[in-house]
Amino acid sequence: MDLAIYSVTLIAVFAITRYITEKIKFHVRFSGYWLHHWIMGAIVMLAVYFLGYDEPWLWGSLTGICLEGLRRKNWSFVDVGTNSN
């Protein structure tokens, strides 16, 4: 049953994240670097891992957030469209 919860949550959060990122233009940029939502999700994943949380809905949510960001055309850490000078 844990796999079912993980899978359903992953799909739902992926879709919600897609909807939100299309409607809200929230960007964290500094010195030519771009902190995408998939990077923030991966950082939270590391913290959750080291804290020992083992909730399928939490891991499904974080995976959905990260996968939605990685499928985009502009997913890199360096913002090539911004002049950092």
MODELLER restraints for C-alpha pairs under 7 A, 6 or more apart:
rsr = mdl.restraints
at = mdl.atoms
rsr.add(forms.Gaussian(group=physical.xy_distance, feature=features.Distance(at['CA:2:A'], at['CA:56:A']), mean=5.84, stdev=0.5))
rsr.add(forms.Gaussian(group=physical.xy_distance, feature=features.Distance(at['CA:5:A'], at['CA:56:A']), mean=6.07, stdev=0.5))
rsr.add(forms.Gaussian(group=physical.xy_distance, feature=features.Distance(at['CA:5:A'], at['CA:57:A']), mean=5.97, stdev=0.5))
rsr.add(forms.Gaussian(group=physical.xy_distance, feature=features.Distance(at['CA:6:A'], at['CA:56:A']), mean=4.68, stdev=0.5))
rsr.add(forms.Gaussian(group=physical.xy_distance, feature=features.Distance(at['CA:6:A'], at['CA:57:A']), mean=5.25, stdev=0.5))
rsr.add(forms.Gaussian(group=physical.xy_distance, feature=features.Distance(at['CA:6:A'], at['CA:59:A']), mean=6.77, stdev=0.5))
rsr.add(forms.Gaussian(group=physical.xy_distance, feature=features.Distance(at['CA:6:A'], at['CA:60:A']), mean=4.56, stdev=0.5))
rsr.add(forms.Gaussian(group=physical.xy_distance, feature=features.Distance(at['CA:7:A'], at['CA:60:A']), mean=6.38, stdev=0.5))
rsr.add(forms.Gaussian(group=physical.xy_distance, feature=features.Distance(at['CA:9:A'], at['CA:57:A']), mean=5.68, stdev=0.5))
rsr.add(forms.Gaussian(group=physical.xy_distance, feature=features.Distance(at['CA:9:A'], at['CA:60:A']), mean=5.16, stdev=0.5))
rsr.add(forms.Gaussian(group=physical.xy_distance, feature=features.Distance(at['CA:9:A'], at['CA:61:A']), mean=5.76, stdev=0.5))
rsr.add(forms.Gaussian(group=physical.xy_distance, feature=features.Distance(at['CA:10:A'], at['CA:60:A']), mean=4.24, stdev=0.5))
rsr.add(forms.Gaussian(group=physical.xy_distance, feature=features.Distance(at['CA:10:A'], at['CA:61:A']), mean=5.26, stdev=0.5))
rsr.add(forms.Gaussian(group=physical.xy_distance, feature=features.Distance(at['CA:10:A'], at['CA:63:A']), mean=6.23, stdev=0.5))
rsr.add(forms.Gaussian(group=physical.xy_distance, feature=features.Distance(at['CA:10:A'], at['CA:64:A']), mean=4.55, stdev=0.5))
rsr.add(forms.Gaussian(group=physical.xy_distance, feature=features.Distance(at['CA:11:A'], at['CA:64:A']), mean=6.48, stdev=0.5))
rsr.add(forms.Gaussian(group=physical.xy_distance, feature=features.Distance(at['CA:13:A'], at['CA:61:A']), mean=5.49, stdev=0.5))
rsr.add(forms.Gaussian(group=physical.xy_distance, feature=features.Distance(at['CA:13:A'], at['CA:64:A']), mean=5.37, stdev=0.5))
rsr.add(forms.Gaussian(group=physical.xy_distance, feature=features.Distance(at['CA:13:A'], at['CA:65:A']), mean=6.53, stdev=0.5))
rsr.add(forms.Gaussian(group=physical.xy_distance, feature=features.Distance(at['CA:14:A'], at['CA:64:A']), mean=4.29, stdev=0.5))
rsr.add(forms.Gaussian(group=physical.xy_distance, feature=features.Distance(at['CA:14:A'], at['CA:65:A']), mean=5.70, stdev=0.5))
rsr.add(forms.Gaussian(group=physical.xy_distance, feature=features.Distance(at['CA:14:A'], at['CA:68:A']), mean=5.69, stdev=0.5))
rsr.add(forms.Gaussian(group=physical.xy_distance, feature=features.Distance(at['CA:17:A'], at['CA:65:A']), mean=6.14, stdev=0.5))
rsr.add(forms.Gaussian(group=physical.xy_distance, feature=features.Distance(at['CA:17:A'], at['CA:68:A']), mean=6.93, stdev=0.5))
rsr.add(forms.Gaussian(group=physical.xy_distance, feature=features.Distance(at['CA:18:A'], at['CA:68:A']), mean=6.47, stdev=0.5))
rsr.add(forms.Gaussian(group=physical.xy_distance, feature=features.Distance(at['CA:28:A'], at['CA:34:A']), mean=5.93, stdev=0.5))
rsr.add(forms.Gaussian(group=physical.xy_distance, feature=features.Distance(at['CA:28:A'], at['CA:35:A']), mean=5.28, stdev=0.5))
rsr.add(forms.Gaussian(group=physical.xy_distance, feature=features.Distance(at['CA:29:A'], at['CA:35:A']), mean=6.14, stdev=0.5))
rsr.add(forms.Gaussian(group=physical.xy_distance, feature=features.Distance(at['CA:31:A'], at['CA:84:A']), mean=5.57, stdev=0.5))
rsr.add(forms.Gaussian(group=physical.xy_distance, feature=features.Distance(at['CA:32:A'], at['CA:78:A']), mean=6.25, stdev=0.5))
rsr.add(forms.Gaussian(group=physical.xy_distance, feature=features.Distance(at['CA:32:A'], at['CA:79:A']), mean=5.51, stdev=0.5))
rsr.add(forms.Gaussian(group=physical.xy_distance, feature=features.Distance(at['CA:32:A'], at['CA:82:A']), mean=6.12, stdev=0.5))
rsr.add(forms.Gaussian(group=physical.xy_distance, feature=features.Distance(at['CA:32:A'], at['CA:83:A']), mean=6.75, stdev=0.5))
rsr.add(forms.Gaussian(group=physical.xy_distance, feature=features.Distance(at['CA:32:A'], at['CA:84:A']), mean=4.86, stdev=0.5))
rsr.add(forms.Gaussian(group=physical.xy_distance, feature=features.Distance(at['CA:33:A'], at['CA:77:A']), mean=5.82, stdev=0.5))
rsr.add(forms.Gaussian(group=physical.xy_distance, feature=features.Distance(at['CA:33:A'], at['CA:78:A']), mean=4.63, stdev=0.5))
rsr.add(forms.Gaussian(group=physical.xy_distance, feature=features.Distance(at['CA:33:A'], at['CA:79:A']), mean=5.30, stdev=0.5))
rsr.add(forms.Gaussian(group=physical.xy_distance, feature=features.Distance(at['CA:34:A'], at['CA:77:A']), mean=5.33, stdev=0.5))
rsr.add(forms.Gaussian(group=physical.xy_distance, feature=features.Distance(at['CA:34:A'], at['CA:78:A']), mean=5.86, stdev=0.5))
rsr.add(forms.Gaussian(group=physical.xy_distance, feature=features.Distance(at['CA:34:A'], at['CA:79:A']), mean=5.49, stdev=0.5))
rsr.add(forms.Gaussian(group=physical.xy_distance, feature=features.Distance(at['CA:35:A'], at['CA:77:A']), mean=6.43, stdev=0.5))
rsr.add(forms.Gaussian(group=physical.xy_distance, feature=features.Distance(at['CA:36:A'], at['CA:75:A']), mean=6.98, stdev=0.5))
rsr.add(forms.Gaussian(group=physical.xy_distance, feature=features.Distance(at['CA:37:A'], at['CA:66:A']), mean=6.95, stdev=0.5))
rsr.add(forms.Gaussian(group=physical.xy_distance, feature=features.Distance(at['CA:37:A'], at['CA:69:A']), mean=6.35, stdev=0.5))
rsr.add(forms.Gaussian(group=physical.xy_distance, feature=features.Distance(at['CA:38:A'], at['CA:65:A']), mean=6.04, stdev=0.5))
rsr.add(forms.Gaussian(group=physical.xy_distance, feature=features.Distance(at['CA:38:A'], at['CA:66:A']), mean=4.00, stdev=0.5))
rsr.add(forms.Gaussian(group=physical.xy_distance, feature=features.Distance(at['CA:38:A'], at['CA:69:A']), mean=4.95, stdev=0.5))
rsr.add(forms.Gaussian(group=physical.xy_distance, feature=features.Distance(at['CA:38:A'], at['CA:70:A']), mean=6.59, stdev=0.5))
rsr.add(forms.Gaussian(group=physical.xy_distance, feature=features.Distance(at['CA:41:A'], at['CA:62:A']), mean=5.74, stdev=0.5))
rsr.add(forms.Gaussian(group=physical.xy_distance, feature=features.Distance(at['CA:41:A'], at['CA:65:A']), mean=6.31, stdev=0.5))
rsr.add(forms.Gaussian(group=physical.xy_distance, feature=features.Distance(at['CA:41:A'], at['CA:66:A']), mean=5.70, stdev=0.5))
rsr.add(forms.Gaussian(group=physical.xy_distance, feature=features.Distance(at['CA:42:A'], at['CA:66:A']), mean=6.66, stdev=0.5))
rsr.add(forms.Gaussian(group=physical.xy_distance, feature=features.Distance(at['CA:45:A'], at['CA:62:A']), mean=6.63, stdev=0.5))
rsr.add(forms.Gaussian(group=physical.xy_distance, feature=features.Distance(at['CA:69:A'], at['CA:75:A']), mean=6.48, stdev=0.5))
